[in-house]
Amino acid sequence: MTIRVNRAIALLICLCSASFGQWLDYPTAGIPRMPDGKPNLSAPAPKLPDGKPDLSGIWEADKYYLNPLSLGLKPDEVVLTPEGEVLWQRQKRARGAGVRCLPMSLPAMSGIPGFPFKVLNSTGVIMILYESFGGFRQVFTDGRQLPEDPNPTWVGYSVGKWEGDSLVVHTTGFNDATALGLGGGHPRSESLHIVERFRRRDLGHMEIQFTIDDPKVYVKPWSFKEDMHLLTDTEILEYICDENERDLKHMVDK
Amino acid sequence: MIIKASSYLAPFLLAAAPLGAQWLHYPTPGIPRTPDGKANLTAPAPRTPDGKPDLSGIWQADGAEDNPAVRDLEDVSPTSEGKAMLQPRAPGAPCLPPAIASVPLSPFKIYHLSKTLVMLSEYNLFRQIFMDGRPLPRDPNPTWLGYSVGRWDGDTLVVDTNGFNSERGIIGGRSGSGRLGPRPHSGAMHVVERFRRRDFGHMEVQFTIDDPKVYERPWSFREDVRLVPDTELLEYICEENEKDFQHRVGRQ
């Protein structure tokens, strides 16, 4: 099985150029700073009033998530079922995410440098606002269960609970209209269940440990980690994928 | 020449159609209820710990045929520059964002945090309204939804927004006596929204549009929204199963 990443990389470069320049200089309030005024990114992670880590902030991935192999997994750790192979052929051709301004899937959604996301806390929910495609997620932390028969969606339905200092987020309710990566990657089906374990190591660094469990598509679950760094004194930008759209008429296979 | 509220609603009706059915039944915790268990929509508006009205909730415009969503719409004369801009592109059709004033026409959810008010729109968009006392940016990036700051005037949240681009019209909706049509705006537009939660289940949003490049004077209208309890926002992805583009005339 060969993973073709060239096309995905080209796409990433195109997509990201617009969002690299974080332009708005507005000091982030209430963060620890060095004597010279710069944020102290190795200060301890802030805590919520209930003692849990406060994940809020604007985060950007250190590395690109393209597919599991790009983050160090071995091919024999990510093995497709026969049904998964069929699905992959279809989703590779659909090339939905990115190309047609359709939403990115997790884990690419949080794993593309240049597309930061902002985490905000509210009572019973943690919101994640993604610069990519203007989308958002609500992670319900009020104790509710995952829906038994969820509506198939692009970003799924998420519930979270704390295990020690890690926020463990379970997400189901995905559609099978796109693949896990940007412009391809590995396939997903409606049986996909993603577990994210968010752990804020200190003020400026967070890791998200992903487990991808999709028994229709993969012989066994597989895991990897995305590392994040905090962006301070700035804000997420507005990104409207369809703005000044010039590509569609040139697309073959549309 | 007076800009009349004209028929511009079609793309919005199309865009809004799949959003009507709220399917997920999950009881909204912590809201006042009548003895039969239904949400008590005429209970007093909730308050935040600092005593201000808490605007949190899922809201949807009163938009039925006989119950117009846009009220008290003022007619206004365009400037000569404004006359030249009277043919804006339809916003909904190419899957571009609805204008700021159209956001309340689809269901939206407010999270009222201590320093930020977050609006999640079922159009798959979000707005952040900064309430930490910062001023509007002096040289803002031109965007579709603008840059918003909020402050309290008594029990009314007053939201100032600038930083708009000049891509297209403002709003499609309808009023009792006519319809609010495509009203263009420039990058100089300044919008003031006044959010007043009258009671638990009802809020009004008064819009004032000040765009001296395009209009001879500021003009205003109101949108009434109601709380939608025991449900959740749906995911709406405009580009999904897109079949229209190839049929469009006048495409770029």
Boltz contact constraints between the chains, C-beta under 6 A:
constraints:
  - contact:
      token1: [A, 100]
      token2: [B, 239]
      max_distance: 6.0
  - contact:
      token1: [A, 101]
      token2: [B, 239]
      max_distance: 6.0
  - contact:
      token1: [A, 102]
      token2: [B, 239]
      max_distance: 6.0
  - contact:
      token1: [A, 122]
      token2: [B, 111]
      max_distance: 6.0
  - contact:
      token1: [A, 122]
      token2: [B, 113]
      max_distance: 6.0
  - contact:
      token1: [A, 129]
      token2: [B, 126]
      max_distance: 6.0
  - contact:
      token1: [A, 134]
      token2: [B, 125]
      max_distance: 6.0
  - contact:
      token1: [A, 135]
      token2: [B, 124]
      max_distance: 6.0
  - contact:
      token1: [A, 136]
      token2: [B, 120]
      max_distance: 6.0
  - contact:
      token1: [A, 136]
      token2: [B, 126]
      max_distance: 6.0
  - contact:
      token1: [A, 153]
      token2: [B, 235]
      max_distance: 6.0
  - contact:
      token1: [A, 154]
      token2: [B, 237]
      max_distance: 6.0
  - contact:
      token1: [A, 238]
      token2: [B, 143]
      max_distance: 6.0
  - contact:
      token1: [A, 240]
      token2: [B, 97]
      max_distance: 6.0
  - contact:
      token1: [A, 240]
      token2: [B, 144]
      max_distance: 6.0
  - contact:
      token1: [A, 242]
      token2: [B, 95]
      max_distance: 6.0
  - contact:
      token1: [A, 242]
      token2: [B, 96]
      max_distance: 6.0
  - contact:
      token1: [A, 248]
      token2: [B, 245]
      max_distance: 6.0
